[in-house]
Amino acid sequence: MVLQTQSLTTHLLPSVLPTAHFSRPPLSLSKPTITTQFNISKPYPFRKSLVQPLKCSVSVVSEPTQLKSTSNDKPFPAEVSRTIMELSSVATLSTLTQDGWPLGIGVRFAVDSDGTPVLCLNVSNRQFSIDRRSSLHVQLEQCGLRTPQCTIQGNLDKPGDRMVLNKLHSIWKKKFEEEVDEDLIYVVAVERVLQIEDFKEDGIWVTSSDYRMANPDPLRDFAEKIVNEINIHNIEDIHRFCNIYVDLDFQVTEAKMVWVDRLGFDMRLSCPQNGIFEVRIPFPREVMDEKGAKSSFNCMSQRAWEVEKNYHAPDFKKVKQLKKIACRV
């Protein structure tokens, strides 16, 4: 999809670029004329009255970008697992007890720069002495609609090197803002990881090397904030995205953004007659920070509005990959 370089200043993000003053001609004309007066506009002023002057921001790029759906429009499972581990702090640790039964207990954890889980265990947890093999199961709830998960399999080890212990102590203190007895610090040496998108979904195995080499998503610390703001203040845009960017043969009655990352965002669509679906909409280009994500969303919102109002023809391929979601009980 070829996107115009105009990005609308929405309720979500004041534009950080200079804004140009647009004079809206009579409704019989399809395109506004540009003057050189620069101004800051209110969100979507032309939705209330099309005869009022239109003010929006202009982003200058060397070449137009295209919105396209490919196999690389979403993070790889190793990246998702690293992101889940970075954002979470509570997990279920499962080991074999002395009588051979598997036992899972709730634990807090932090991770080092390679994604290795750091645990602080109670001195009375003697069930760990029978077998070092263990698993650490972690879940991350997204917008109350989806719960991606990862399960790390590996050996539960007690670091003996003093420098390593000091480093792990610092990691724990930074995560939880508390001191910890270094004698109680353990790590799970990662052997492999099972990444699952949601309940009832099939998992994908990730090797330990892929897990260590992957980077957590750069938007992770403010993804939930962006999603909540958009679902509250930009619901019209979310529904418009369904009609403009997604190839649908049914009317969407409810739509929500579920999560956003450096490559795009996931939406949950529902229709009483057809069911619940999830769709992935990629960004025009990769984004690396909060401003970039909001700017891309604003640009896509402006483009969708222009197509809806017939200012531009839909000269792009709509996203066709929809995944039907089983209802949660």
C-alpha positions as CSV (number, residue, x, y, z in Angstrom):
1,M,0.0,0.0,0.0
2,V,1.4,3.4,-0.9
3,L,1.0,5.7,2.0
4,Q,0.8,9.5,1.6
5,T,3.3,11.6,3.6
6,Q,0.6,13.5,5.4
7,S,0.1,12.3,9.0
8,L,-2.8,13.6,11.0
9,T,-2.3,14.9,14.5
10,T,-4.7,12.8,16.5
11,H,-5.8,12.7,20.1
12,L,-3.2,10.1,20.6
13,L,0.0,12.0,19.6
14,P,0.8,15.6,19.0
15,S,3.0,15.7,15.9
16,V,6.7,16.3,16.5
17,L,7.2,17.7,13.0
18,P,6.2,21.1,11.6
19,T,2.6,21.3,10.6
20,A,1.3,23.0,7.4
21,H,-1.9,24.9,7.1
22,F,-4.3,23.4,4.6
23,S,-7.1,25.4,3.1
24,R,-10.1,23.1,2.3
25,P,-11.8,24.1,-1.0
26,P,-15.5,23.7,-1.6
27,L,-16.8,20.1,-1.3
28,S,-17.0,19.7,-5.0
29,L,-13.2,19.6,-5.2
30,S,-11.4,16.5,-4.0
31,K,-8.0,17.8,-3.0
32,P,-6.9,20.7,-0.7
33,T,-4.4,23.3,-1.6
34,I,-1.2,23.9,0.5
35,T,0.0,27.2,1.8
36,T,3.2,27.8,3.7
37,Q,1.6,29.0,7.0
38,F,2.6,26.6,9.8
39,N,0.3,25.8,12.6
40,I,-0.6,23.3,15.3
41,S,-4.0,21.8,14.8
42,K,-6.7,20.1,16.9
43,P,-7.4,16.4,16.4
44,Y,-9.3,15.6,13.2
45,P,-11.0,19.1,12.9
46,F,-12.3,18.3,9.4
47,R,-14.5,15.4,10.7
48,K,-16.9,18.0,12.2
49,S,-17.1,20.3,9.3
50,L,-15.5,19.8,5.9
51,V,-15.7,23.5,5.0
52,Q,-13.4,24.5,7.8
53,P,-9.7,24.9,7.2
54,L,-7.8,21.6,7.5
55,K,-4.6,21.5,9.6
56,C,-2.4,18.5,9.6
57,S,1.3,17.6,9.9
58,V,3.5,16.9,6.9
59,S,6.2,14.3,7.1
60,V,8.8,14.4,4.3
61,V,10.3,11.1,3.1
62,S,12.4,10.4,0.1
63,E,10.3,7.5,-1.1
64,P,6.7,6.3,-0.4
65,T,6.3,3.3,1.8
66,Q,4.1,0.3,1.2
67,L,2.0,-1.6,3.7
68,K,2.2,-5.2,2.9
69,S,1.6,-8.5,4.7
70,T,4.5,-10.9,4.6
71,S,5.9,-13.8,6.7
72,N,8.2,-11.2,8.4
73,D,5.5,-8.8,9.5
74,K,5.5,-10.1,13.1
75,P,8.3,-10.9,15.6
76,F,9.9,-14.3,15.6
77,P,8.9,-16.7,18.4
78,A,12.4,-16.2,20.1
79,E,11.7,-12.5,20.2
80,V,8.3,-13.0,21.6
81,S,9.7,-15.3,24.3
82,R,12.3,-12.7,25.3
83,T,9.7,-10.0,25.4
84,I,7.4,-12.1,27.7
85,M,10.3,-12.8,30.0
86,E,11.3,-9.1,30.2
87,L,7.8,-7.9,31.0
88,S,6.9,-10.6,33.5
89,S,8.1,-11.2,37.0
90,V,6.1,-14.2,38.2
91,A,6.2,-17.7,36.9
92,T,5.5,-21.4,37.8
93,L,8.7,-23.4,38.5
94,S,8.2,-27.2,38.1
95,T,10.6,-29.8,39.2
96,L,10.6,-33.5,40.4
97,T,10.3,-34.1,44.1
98,Q,12.1,-36.8,46.0
99,D,9.2,-39.2,45.6
100,G,9.2,-38.7,41.8
101,W,6.1,-36.4,41.5
102,P,6.3,-33.2,39.4
103,L,5.7,-30.1,41.6
104,G,5.0,-26.6,40.4
105,I,5.4,-23.6,42.7
106,G,5.0,-19.9,42.1
107,V,8.2,-17.9,42.0
108,R,9.4,-14.4,41.2
109,F,12.2,-14.0,38.7
110,A,14.3,-11.5,36.8
111,V,16.4,-12.1,33.7
112,D,19.9,-11.2,32.7
113,S,21.1,-9.7,29.4
114,D,20.9,-13.2,27.7
115,G,17.4,-13.9,29.0
116,T,18.5,-16.4,31.7
117,P,16.0,-16.5,34.5
118,V,17.3,-15.5,37.9
119,L,15.3,-17.0,40.9
120,C,15.4,-16.5,44.6
121,L,14.3,-19.7,46.3
122,N,13.4,-20.5,49.9
123,V,16.0,-22.5,51.8
124,S,13.4,-25.1,52.7
125,N,12.7,-26.0,49.0
126,R,14.6,-29.4,49.3
127,Q,12.6,-30.9,46.5
128,F,15.0,-29.3,44.0
129,S,17.9,-31.6,45.2
130,I,16.5,-34.7,43.5
131,D,16.9,-33.5,39.9
132,R,18.2,-30.3,38.4
133,R,16.0,-30.6,35.4
134,S,13.2,-28.0,35.6
135,S,10.8,-25.9,33.6
136,L,9.7,-22.3,34.1
137,H,6.3,-21.4,32.7
138,V,5.5,-17.7,32.2
139,Q,2.3,-15.9,30.9
140,L,1.7,-12.4,29.7
141,E,-1.9,-11.1,29.5
142,Q,-2.5,-8.7,26.7
143,C,-5.5,-6.4,26.8
144,G,-7.5,-9.1,28.6
145,L,-7.9,-10.8,25.2
146,R,-4.8,-12.9,24.7
147,T,-2.2,-14.6,26.9
148,P,1.0,-15.5,25.1
149,Q,3.2,-17.9,27.0
150,C,6.6,-19.4,27.1
151,T,8.0,-22.4,28.9
152,I,11.7,-22.6,29.5
153,Q,13.3,-26.0,30.0
154,G,16.7,-26.2,31.6
155,N,18.8,-27.1,34.6
156,L,18.3,-25.4,37.9
157,D,21.8,-24.3,38.9
158,K,23.4,-22.6,41.9
159,P,26.1,-20.2,40.7
160,G,29.3,-20.5,42.6
161,D,31.4,-17.7,41.1
162,R,31.4,-14.6,43.4
163,M,31.5,-12.2,40.4
164,V,28.5,-13.9,38.9
165,L,26.6,-13.9,42.1
166,N,27.2,-10.2,42.6
167,K,25.9,-9.5,39.0
168,L,22.8,-11.6,39.7
169,H,22.3,-9.8,43.0
170,S,22.3,-6.5,41.1
171,I,19.9,-7.7,38.5
172,W,17.5,-8.8,41.3
173,K,17.8,-5.6,43.2
174,K,17.1,-3.5,40.1
175,K,14.0,-5.6,39.2
176,F,12.4,-5.7,42.7
177,E,14.2,-2.9,44.6
178,E,15.1,-5.2,47.4
179,E,18.2,-6.9,48.8
180,V,18.4,-10.7,48.6
181,D,20.5,-13.4,50.2
182,E,23.0,-14.5,47.6
183,D,22.9,-18.0,49.0
184,L,19.3,-18.3,47.8
185,I,20.0,-17.2,44.2
186,Y,19.5,-19.8,41.5
187,V,19.4,-19.6,37.7
188,V,17.7,-21.8,35.0
189,A,20.3,-22.6,32.4
190,V,18.1,-22.5,29.3
191,E,18.1,-25.6,27.1
192,R,15.1,-24.9,24.9
193,V,11.9,-22.8,25.0
194,L,8.3,-23.5,24.0
195,Q,6.5,-20.4,22.8
196,I,2.6,-20.4,22.6
197,E,0.6,-17.5,21.2
198,D,-2.5,-18.1,23.4
199,F,-4.5,-20.8,25.3
200,K,-5.5,-23.7,23.0
201,E,-2.8,-22.7,20.5
202,D,0.0,-25.0,19.2
203,G,3.4,-24.1,20.5
204,I,6.7,-23.5,18.6
205,W,10.0,-24.8,20.0
206,V,12.9,-22.3,20.2
207,T,16.5,-23.3,20.5
208,S,18.6,-22.0,23.4
209,S,20.9,-20.2,20.9
210,D,18.0,-18.5,19.1
211,Y,16.6,-17.5,22.5
212,R,19.8,-15.9,23.7
213,M,20.5,-14.1,20.4
214,A,17.0,-12.7,20.1
215,N,16.2,-9.1,21.3
216,P,13.1,-8.3,23.3
217,D,10.8,-6.0,21.4
218,P,11.8,-2.3,21.7
219,L,8.2,-1.2,22.3
220,R,7.6,-3.6,25.2
221,D,7.7,-1.0,28.0
222,F,5.0,1.2,26.6
223,A,3.0,-1.2,24.3
224,E,0.3,-1.7,26.9
225,K,0.0,2.1,27.3
226,I,-0.3,2.6,23.5
227,V,-2.9,-0.1,23.2
228,N,-5.1,1.3,26.0
229,E,-4.9,4.9,24.6
230,I,-5.9,3.8,21.1
231,N,-8.7,1.5,22.4
232,I,-10.1,4.4,24.4
233,H,-9.5,7.5,22.2
234,N,-9.2,6.1,18.6
235,I,-12.0,3.5,18.4
236,E,-13.2,5.1,15.1
237,D,-9.8,4.6,13.6
238,I,-9.8,0.9,14.7
239,H,-13.1,0.2,13.0
240,R,-12.0,2.1,9.9
241,F,-8.8,0.0,9.8
242,C,-11.1,-3.1,9.6
243,N,-12.9,-1.7,6.6
244,I,-9.9,-0.2,4.7
245,Y,-6.9,-2.4,5.5
246,V,-8.6,-5.8,6.0
247,D,-10.4,-7.9,3.4
248,L,-13.6,-8.8,5.2
249,D,-16.9,-10.3,4.0
250,F,-18.8,-9.5,7.1
251,Q,-19.6,-6.4,9.2
252,V,-17.5,-5.9,12.3
253,T,-19.5,-5.1,15.4
254,E,-16.6,-4.7,17.8
255,A,-12.9,-4.2,17.3
256,K,-10.0,-3.8,19.7
257,M,-6.3,-3.5,19.4
258,V,-4.6,-6.4,21.3
259,W,-0.9,-5.6,21.2
260,V,1.6,-3.5,19.3
261,D,5.3,-4.2,18.5
262,R,8.0,-2.9,16.2
263,L,6.5,-4.5,13.1
264,G,2.8,-3.8,13.5
265,F,-0.2,-4.5,15.7
266,D,-2.8,-7.2,16.3
267,M,-6.5,-6.6,16.4
268,R,-9.4,-8.6,17.7
269,L,-12.6,-8.4,15.6
270,S,-16.0,-9.8,16.4
271,C,-19.3,-10.4,14.6
272,P,-22.2,-12.2,16.2
273,Q,-22.9,-14.2,13.0
274,N,-19.4,-15.1,12.1
275,G,-17.5,-15.3,15.4
276,I,-14.3,-13.8,16.7
277,F,-11.2,-13.2,14.6
278,E,-7.6,-11.9,15.0
279,V,-5.8,-10.0,12.3
280,R,-2.3,-8.7,12.0
281,I,-1.8,-5.3,10.4
282,P,1.9,-4.4,9.7
283,F,3.4,-0.9,10.0
284,P,4.7,0.7,6.8
285,R,8.1,0.4,8.2
286,E,9.8,-0.9,11.4
287,V,9.5,1.4,14.4
288,M,11.9,1.5,17.4
289,D,10.2,3.8,19.9
290,E,6.9,5.1,21.2
291,K,6.9,8.2,19.0
292,G,7.6,6.1,15.9
293,A,4.7,3.7,16.7
294,K,2.2,6.6,17.3
295,S,3.4,8.5,14.2
296,S,2.9,5.4,12.1
297,F,-0.5,4.8,13.5
298,N,-1.5,8.4,12.8
299,C,-0.2,8.2,9.3
300,M,-2.2,5.0,8.7
301,S,-5.3,6.6,10.2
302,Q,-5.1,9.6,7.9
303,R,-4.6,7.4,4.9
304,A,-7.6,5.2,5.8
305,W,-9.8,8.3,6.3
306,E,-8.7,9.6,2.8
307,V,-9.6,6.3,1.2
308,E,-12.9,6.1,3.0
309,K,-13.8,9.6,1.9
310,N,-12.7,8.8,-1.7
311,Y,-9.9,11.3,-1.7
312,H,-7.6,8.5,-2.7
313,A,-8.3,5.1,-4.4
314,P,-7.5,2.0,-2.4
315,D,-4.3,1.2,-4.4
316,F,-3.1,-1.5,-2.0
317,K,-3.7,-5.1,-1.2
318,K,-5.8,-5.7,1.9
319,V,-4.8,-8.0,4.6
320,K,-6.5,-11.4,4.0
321,Q,-5.0,-13.6,6.8
322,L,-7.6,-13.8,9.6
323,K,-7.4,-16.3,12.4
324,K,-10.6,-17.5,14.0
325,I,-10.4,-17.4,17.8
326,A,-12.2,-19.9,20.1
327,C,-14.3,-18.2,22.7
328,R,-12.9,-18.3,26.2
329,V,-15.1,-19.9,28.8
